[in-house]
Amino acid sequence: MRTTKTFISGIILGVLGVVLFSSKAVMVKLAYQYDVDAISILLLRMVFSLPFYIVIAYKYRHQNKGIEVRQTDHAWLIFFGVVGYYLASYFDFVGLTYIKASLERIILFLYPTIVILLNTLFFKQRITKVQTGAIVLTYIGIVIAFGGELTISGKNLYLGGLFILLSAITYASYLVGSGWLIPKFGVMKFTAHAMIVSCVCVFIHYIITSHVDLFSFSWEVYALGFLIAIFATVIPSFLVSASIKMISSSNFAIVASVGPISTIILAVIFLSEKLTLLQFFGALVVICGVMLVSLNKPKTKD
């Protein structure tokens, strides 16, 4: 059973990880002001973060050595590395070219409800009536937030929203899978290897599809790429993985409720973004829905 001290520590790590992850959208939007495309800034993020993950992977290569890890477990690690940090990041970066950072975080915050649904589908966790109503409530909140933005962003909002939703789905898949695999590999080892897989995927994507010279950007782009890599990728990725191990993926969904609020605050400060009253109400509805989903989860053995 988890101790109270461990649970509180997991919550603190989760909050720190969520806030740092939330800063990513703001920094990406700042980078887009310097005429950089999505795959290029994503590549810079991976280029700067890859050395850290290689060092960490080597240092923790013997972590959980006594635990049996099968070939299928390695295959799943590769799969979740592709899905969780490559596809989720790419969809997110593309979506941010169409919509503002604060709205991105509201949509992305659907992922805790998706975690619950995936846990139900694959691990047979029962959804209560309260959870079902709460999930419906979160999507009503998204509709409300979208309605307030349509007159501002136009039809591109749908495309951007679709990419962010895909990012939420793929990231939720990673969270569910990591909750199952982390105990086998260990937090540091699993996270480092998953991120290395995602880095390789981004490199391949860039080589195949991009014709942009990676050395043609202004210094601000490289500075933002470095900040995204360290403070919105490397550090929070380990904080989140540690938090999931200590409090479970479903409990982490509760902690993640600080994400939209922190992004909105950062977007107001650094991007001068403003939420309409209707959008702010939609954000509150989404947050309340996610809180209800998480707080009313069925009890399971830890």
Legacy VTK file of the C-alpha trace (Angstrom):
# vtk DataFile Version 3.0
C-alpha trace
ASCII
DATASET POLYDATA
POINTS 302 float
0.000 0.000 0.000
1.162 3.543 -0.656
2.187 5.542 2.402
0.844 9.041 2.972
4.340 10.525 2.578
4.859 8.756 -0.732
1.454 9.858 -1.992
2.073 13.509 -1.080
5.521 13.388 -2.674
3.938 11.972 -5.820
1.422 14.805 -5.905
4.160 17.446 -5.537
6.244 15.884 -8.317
3.143 15.649 -10.495
2.243 19.314 -10.006
5.773 20.442 -10.861
5.794 18.218 -13.949
2.401 19.441 -15.141
3.298 23.129 -14.727
6.571 22.688 -16.608
4.853 20.705 -19.357
2.241 23.465 -19.559
4.930 26.022 -20.382
5.714 24.133 -23.597
2.715 25.486 -25.515
3.620 29.069 -24.636
7.249 28.658 -25.703
6.214 26.954 -28.951
3.876 29.850 -29.766
6.728 32.265 -29.036
8.967 30.319 -31.440
6.331 30.476 -34.187
6.710 34.257 -34.151
10.144 33.730 -35.751
8.850 31.853 -38.825
9.777 28.329 -37.749
7.620 25.340 -38.732
6.300 22.631 -36.415
8.684 19.808 -37.332
11.743 22.081 -37.089
10.997 23.318 -33.575
10.099 19.755 -32.571
13.449 18.582 -33.965
15.303 21.270 -31.999
13.483 20.105 -28.891
14.701 16.557 -29.479
18.254 17.521 -30.504
18.789 19.402 -27.249
17.114 16.778 -25.061
18.601 13.607 -26.639
22.062 13.840 -24.977
20.453 13.979 -21.542
18.376 10.882 -22.220
21.347 8.958 -23.598
23.387 9.716 -20.468
20.468 8.812 -18.204
19.758 5.604 -20.129
23.395 4.551 -19.721
23.567 5.496 -16.054
20.386 3.580 -15.204
20.968 0.634 -17.574
20.959 -1.773 -14.616
17.845 -0.346 -12.947
15.361 -3.080 -11.968
17.856 -5.661 -13.223
16.381 -8.372 -11.027
12.913 -8.036 -12.559
12.135 -10.214 -15.573
11.516 -8.133 -18.718
10.294 -10.001 -21.787
10.818 -9.149 -25.453
7.195 -8.112 -25.686
7.809 -5.557 -22.916
10.591 -3.991 -24.999
8.273 -3.943 -27.992
5.616 -2.157 -25.952
8.203 0.354 -24.730
9.099 1.182 -28.341
5.425 1.435 -29.234
4.638 3.835 -26.406
7.776 5.844 -27.180
6.470 6.339 -30.722
2.916 7.079 -29.614
3.464 9.049 -26.430
6.292 11.442 -27.166
6.580 11.440 -30.958
3.004 11.393 -32.256
1.555 13.243 -29.261
4.192 15.969 -29.541
3.912 16.278 -33.312
0.112 16.551 -33.248
0.398 19.125 -30.469
2.981 21.261 -32.289
0.955 21.220 -35.502
-2.249 22.076 -33.655
-0.541 25.074 -32.060
0.009 26.594 -35.507
-3.777 27.028 -35.748
-5.024 27.819 -32.235
-3.798 29.766 -29.217
-1.926 28.180 -26.336
-4.649 28.624 -23.720
-7.276 26.877 -25.881
-4.772 24.128 -26.728
-4.372 23.295 -23.058
-8.130 23.198 -22.497
-8.550 20.641 -25.297
-5.453 18.670 -24.332
-6.822 18.403 -20.810
-9.328 15.872 -22.097
-6.602 13.241 -21.828
-7.417 12.276 -18.193
-10.919 11.250 -19.291
-9.347 9.261 -22.127
-7.052 7.579 -19.586
-10.126 6.423 -17.683
-11.745 5.115 -20.870
-8.586 3.254 -21.938
-8.153 1.750 -18.476
-11.751 0.538 -18.728
-11.265 -0.871 -22.221
-7.968 -2.682 -21.636
-7.886 -3.283 -17.885
-11.631 -3.763 -17.282
-11.890 -0.945 -14.754
-15.561 -0.169 -14.244
-16.851 3.353 -14.965
-19.399 4.656 -12.483
-22.480 6.668 -13.417
-20.882 9.764 -11.907
-17.791 9.259 -14.060
-19.920 8.827 -17.173
-21.727 12.085 -16.469
-18.446 13.822 -15.707
-16.916 12.676 -18.999
-19.919 14.064 -20.853
-19.480 17.299 -18.885
-15.874 17.698 -20.020
-16.848 17.447 -23.676
-19.657 19.952 -23.150
-16.985 22.274 -21.760
-14.890 21.832 -24.900
-17.897 22.686 -27.071
-18.484 25.830 -25.005
-14.825 26.871 -25.295
-14.868 26.219 -29.040
-18.034 28.241 -29.461
-16.338 31.253 -27.961
-13.386 30.942 -30.326
-15.138 30.293 -33.649
-15.819 33.946 -34.315
-12.123 34.710 -33.699
-10.198 31.879 -35.368
-12.636 30.682 -38.034
-12.485 27.288 -39.725
-8.797 26.708 -38.877
-9.981 26.161 -35.328
-11.481 22.795 -36.303
-8.220 21.592 -37.844
-6.150 22.786 -34.908
-8.615 21.301 -32.457
-8.487 17.949 -34.258
-4.695 17.797 -33.998
-4.786 18.672 -30.301
-7.440 16.012 -29.704
-5.224 13.447 -31.454
-2.391 14.578 -29.200
-4.602 14.038 -26.144
-5.526 10.522 -27.296
-1.944 9.461 -28.018
-0.623 10.966 -24.780
-3.347 9.225 -22.787
-2.301 5.955 -24.414
1.258 6.595 -23.272
0.165 7.302 -19.697
-1.830 4.077 -19.511
1.010 2.042 -20.998
3.665 3.684 -18.847
1.682 2.956 -15.713
1.923 -0.725 -16.589
5.541 -0.820 -17.822
7.345 1.566 -15.455
7.443 -0.955 -12.564
9.202 -3.422 -14.873
11.876 -1.066 -16.216
12.126 1.570 -13.502
11.184 5.241 -13.863
14.484 6.610 -15.150
15.243 3.728 -17.488
11.761 3.589 -19.011
11.453 7.342 -19.547
14.936 7.680 -21.064
14.401 4.813 -23.516
10.920 5.988 -24.495
12.260 9.482 -25.200
15.192 8.144 -27.212
12.717 6.234 -29.383
10.686 9.398 -29.915
13.823 11.381 -30.775
14.748 8.865 -33.469
11.215 9.086 -34.901
11.415 12.886 -35.089
14.818 12.729 -36.805
13.461 10.316 -39.419
10.356 12.466 -39.920
12.477 15.582 -40.444
14.846 13.880 -42.915
11.979 12.498 -45.004
9.609 15.465 -45.069
11.446 18.718 -44.344
13.371 20.913 -46.758
14.085 23.630 -44.195
17.702 24.410 -43.285
17.993 23.746 -39.572
20.778 26.361 -39.277
18.830 29.211 -40.868
16.829 30.385 -37.851
17.432 33.335 -35.548
19.118 32.789 -32.187
15.788 33.190 -30.407
14.491 29.991 -32.037
17.468 27.962 -30.789
17.164 29.490 -27.316
13.481 28.592 -27.156
14.229 25.112 -28.516
16.736 24.612 -25.696
14.303 25.858 -23.052
11.544 23.609 -24.409
13.925 20.642 -24.348
15.160 21.088 -20.795
12.350 22.739 -18.841
9.320 21.488 -20.797
10.587 18.024 -21.798
13.504 16.449 -19.908
12.723 17.567 -16.369
8.907 17.164 -16.453
9.064 13.809 -18.269
10.840 12.271 -15.283
8.690 14.126 -12.774
5.504 12.825 -14.418
6.816 9.259 -14.689
7.817 9.297 -11.016
4.442 10.736 -10.057
2.544 8.062 -12.006
4.543 5.348 -10.278
3.835 6.829 -6.841
0.133 7.736 -7.194
-1.099 5.844 -10.342
-2.201 7.231 -13.723
-5.792 7.778 -12.558
-4.719 9.834 -9.526
-2.321 11.764 -11.740
-5.366 12.887 -13.734
-6.486 14.835 -10.656
-3.088 16.502 -10.284
-3.129 17.439 -13.963
-6.035 19.807 -13.336
-3.499 22.571 -12.669
-2.346 22.322 -16.300
-4.965 24.450 -18.066
-4.862 27.159 -15.407
-1.054 27.425 -15.474
-1.047 27.588 -19.278
-3.738 30.270 -19.324
-1.742 32.357 -16.827
1.511 31.944 -18.780
-0.246 32.710 -22.082
-1.674 35.919 -20.654
1.759 36.997 -19.362
3.970 36.061 -22.325
1.598 35.972 -25.318
-0.961 38.587 -24.298
-3.700 36.024 -24.969
-7.158 36.619 -23.580
-9.971 34.186 -22.895
-13.524 35.348 -23.427
-15.945 34.882 -20.559
-17.536 31.988 -22.483
-14.152 30.306 -23.022
-13.212 30.715 -19.385
-16.529 29.148 -18.380
-15.850 26.276 -20.793
-12.414 25.770 -19.214
-13.947 25.590 -15.744
-16.520 23.044 -16.973
-13.738 20.860 -18.421
-11.684 21.059 -15.221
-14.710 20.226 -13.061
-15.539 17.287 -15.317
-12.031 15.868 -15.099
-11.978 16.305 -11.331
-15.257 14.407 -11.035
-13.980 11.639 -13.313
-10.837 11.219 -11.236
-12.292 11.615 -7.757
-15.024 9.070 -8.452
-12.808 6.373 -9.923
-13.529 2.846 -8.717
-11.274 1.623 -5.919
-8.578 -0.799 -6.967
-5.813 -2.583 -5.123
-2.479 -0.733 -5.237
LINES 1 303
302 0 1 2 3 4 5 6 7 8 9 10 11 12 13 14 15 16 17 18 19 20 21 22 23 24 25 26 27 28 29 30 31 32 33 34 35 36 37 38 39 40 41 42 43 44 45 46 47 48 49 50 51 52 53 54 55 56 57 58 59 60 61 62 63 64 65 66 67 68 69 70 71 72 73 74 75 76 77 78 79 80 81 82 83 84 85 86 87 88 89 90 91 92 93 94 95 96 97 98 99 100 101 102 103 104 105 106 107 108 109 110 111 112 113 114 115 116 117 118 119 120 121 122 123 124 125 126 127 128 129 130 131 132 133 134 135 136 137 138 139 140 141 142 143 144 145 146 147 148 149 150 151 152 153 154 155 156 157 158 159 160 161 162 163 164 165 166 167 168 169 170 171 172 173 174 175 176 177 178 179 180 181 182 183 184 185 186 187 188 189 190 191 192 193 194 195 196 197 198 199 200 201 202 203 204 205 206 207 208 209 210 211 212 213 214 215 216 217 218 219 220 221 222 223 224 225 226 227 228 229 230 231 232 233 234 235 236 237 238 239 240 241 242 243 244 245 246 247 248 249 250 251 252 253 254 255 256 257 258 259 260 261 262 263 264 265 266 267 268 269 270 271 272 273 274 275 276 277 278 279 280 281 282 283 284 285 286 287 288 289 290 291 292 293 294 295 296 297 298 299 300 301
